[in-house]
Amino acid sequence: MRIQVTPNATSRYFSDLGSASWAAAAVDFLYENGVVSGTGAGTYSPQAAITRGSFLVMLDQAFSFPNAGSQSFPDVPSDAYYASAVQKAYALGIVAGYPDGSFHPDEAITREGAATILYQAMVATGWSIGSQNESVLYGYSDWQSVASYARGPMSVLVKNGLLSGNDKNQLNPKGTMSRAEMAVVLASAITL
């Protein structure tokens, strides 16, 4: 007797994951655990780029950042939905912002930026996920375009199977991370 189990390719909560069925299980898992919410009217907007502010909110929900400090960035309004998550992440050393002292919360996050912040969040909250080894990236055709600050964190995520390349054997570090991609990476990290 042979039993084949097929993962759920549709979401139980969002109607627009058909084009991103590969992410449906991760999105549903994160939704059920209070990490993500939709974008309104039963939709998730899986192909939309995730912003830096939204990414930190999701990380805060996933890792339960402790309250630590109130200092933030001049471009993070105190009443913004992401303000608390940004403040906590800054106090924990997860984010440092841009050289001009700003955070750019509404800017789409790049894959290398997301990898670095996720790695820092895991380390700051006590996860032991292995050591950095840049050589793990050498198998990807665009590994040299990964910013120097992101090479170590990306190597850890790649080595642990949290981040992978595309069908062209590229990491696409400067490309933006979609909400669907973020869900898969974050759900994989939480269940690591």
C-alpha positions in Angstrom: 0.0 0.0 0.0 1.3 3.4 -0.9 0.0 6.6 0.6 0.9 9.9 -1.0 0.4 13.1 1.0 0.1 16.3 -0.9 0.6 19.6 1.0 -2.3 22.0 0.9 -1.9 24.3 -2.1 -4.6 26.7 -1.1 -5.1 28.9 1.9 -7.9 28.4 4.4 -7.9 32.1 5.1 -6.9 34.1 2.0 -8.4 33.9 -1.5 -5.5 35.3 -3.5 -2.8 32.7 -2.9 -3.5 30.8 -6.2 -0.4 32.4 -7.9 1.7 31.6 -4.8 0.3 28.2 -3.8 3.8 27.2 -2.9 3.5 29.6 0.1 0.0 28.8 1.2 0.9 26.4 4.0 3.5 28.9 5.4 1.1 31.8 5.2 -1.6 29.8 7.0 0.9 28.7 9.6 2.0 32.3 10.3 -1.6 33.5 10.3 -2.7 30.8 12.8 0.2 31.9 15.1 -0.6 35.6 14.9 2.5 36.5 13.0 0.9 37.8 9.8 -2.4 39.2 8.8 -4.0 39.9 5.5 -4.2 43.1 3.5 -8.0 43.3 3.7 -11.1 41.6 2.4 -9.7 38.1 2.8 -6.5 38.8 0.7 -2.9 38.4 1.5 -1.2 40.1 -1.5 1.5 37.5 -1.9 3.4 39.1 -4.7 3.6 42.5 -3.1 6.9 43.6 -1.7 7.2 43.6 2.0 8.4 46.8 3.6 11.1 47.1 6.2 8.6 48.3 8.9 6.1 45.4 8.2 9.0 42.9 8.2 10.0 44.0 11.7 6.4 43.7 12.9 6.3 40.2 11.7 9.6 39.3 13.3 8.4 40.9 16.6 5.3 38.7 16.4 7.3 35.6 15.6 10.2 36.1 18.2 8.4 38.1 20.9 11.1 40.8 21.2 11.3 42.0 24.8 10.6 45.7 25.5 14.0 47.3 25.6 14.5 51.0 25.2 12.5 53.7 23.5 15.1 55.2 21.1 14.2 54.9 17.5 14.8 56.6 14.1 13.7 60.1 13.1 11.6 58.7 10.2 9.7 56.3 12.4 6.6 58.1 13.7 5.8 57.1 17.3 2.2 56.3 16.3 3.1 54.1 13.3 1.9 50.5 13.5 5.6 49.4 13.2 7.1 51.9 15.7 7.2 49.5 18.7 8.8 46.7 16.7 11.4 49.0 15.2 12.2 50.4 18.7 12.6 46.9 20.1 14.7 45.7 17.2 17.0 48.8 17.4 17.4 48.3 21.2 18.4 44.7 20.7 20.9 45.5 18.0 18.9 43.7 15.3 18.8 46.9 13.1 21.0 49.9 12.9 19.5 51.9 10.1 21.1 53.8 7.3 24.3 55.9 7.6 22.2 59.1 7.7 20.5 57.8 10.9 17.2 56.9 9.2 15.4 53.6 8.9 13.3 53.9 5.8 10.3 51.9 7.2 8.2 52.1 4.0 10.9 51.0 1.7 10.7 47.5 0.2 13.2 45.2 1.9 15.8 43.4 -0.2 16.5 39.7 0.1 19.9 40.4 1.6 18.4 43.0 4.0 15.7 40.5 5.1 18.3 37.7 5.5 20.5 39.9 7.6 17.7 41.2 9.9 16.2 37.7 10.3 19.7 36.3 11.2 20.2 39.2 13.7 16.7 38.6 15.2 17.5 34.9 15.7 20.8 35.6 17.3 19.4 38.4 19.6 16.6 36.1 20.8 19.0 33.3 21.7 18.8 30.9 18.7 21.9 28.9 17.9 21.8 28.4 14.1 25.4 27.8 13.2 28.4 29.8 12.1 28.8 32.1 9.1 30.7 30.7 6.2 30.8 32.9 3.0 31.9 29.9 0.9 28.4 28.5 1.2 27.4 31.2 -1.3 30.0 30.5 -3.9 27.7 28.0 -5.7 25.4 30.8 -6.8 26.3 32.8 -9.9 25.6 36.1 -8.3 27.2 35.5 -4.9 29.6 38.4 -5.4 26.8 40.9 -5.7 25.8 40.1 -2.1 26.8 43.1 0.1 29.7 42.4 2.4 27.5 43.0 5.5 25.0 40.3 4.3 27.3 37.5 3.2 27.7 35.9 6.6 24.0 36.1 7.6 22.9 34.9 4.1 25.4 32.0 4.3 23.8 30.8 7.6 20.3 31.0 6.1 21.3 29.2 2.9 23.1 26.5 4.9 20.1 25.9 7.1 17.7 25.7 4.1 15.9 28.9 5.0 16.9 30.8 1.8 17.6 29.4 -1.6 18.3 30.6 -5.1 16.1 30.9 -8.0 15.9 28.7 -11.1 18.8 30.6 -12.6 21.0 29.6 -9.7 20.9 33.2 -8.3 20.4 34.5 -4.8 19.1 37.8 -6.2 20.3 39.7 -3.1 19.3 43.2 -4.3 15.8 42.0 -5.4 12.9 42.8 -3.1 11.3 40.1 -0.9 7.6 39.4 -1.6 5.1 38.8 1.2 4.9 35.1 0.0 8.7 34.7 0.1 8.9 36.2 3.5 6.2 33.8 4.8 8.1 30.8 3.6 11.4 32.0 5.0 9.9 33.1 8.3 7.8 29.9 8.8 10.9 27.8 8.0 13.0 29.8 10.6 10.4 29.4 13.3 10.1 25.7 12.8 13.9 25.2 12.5 
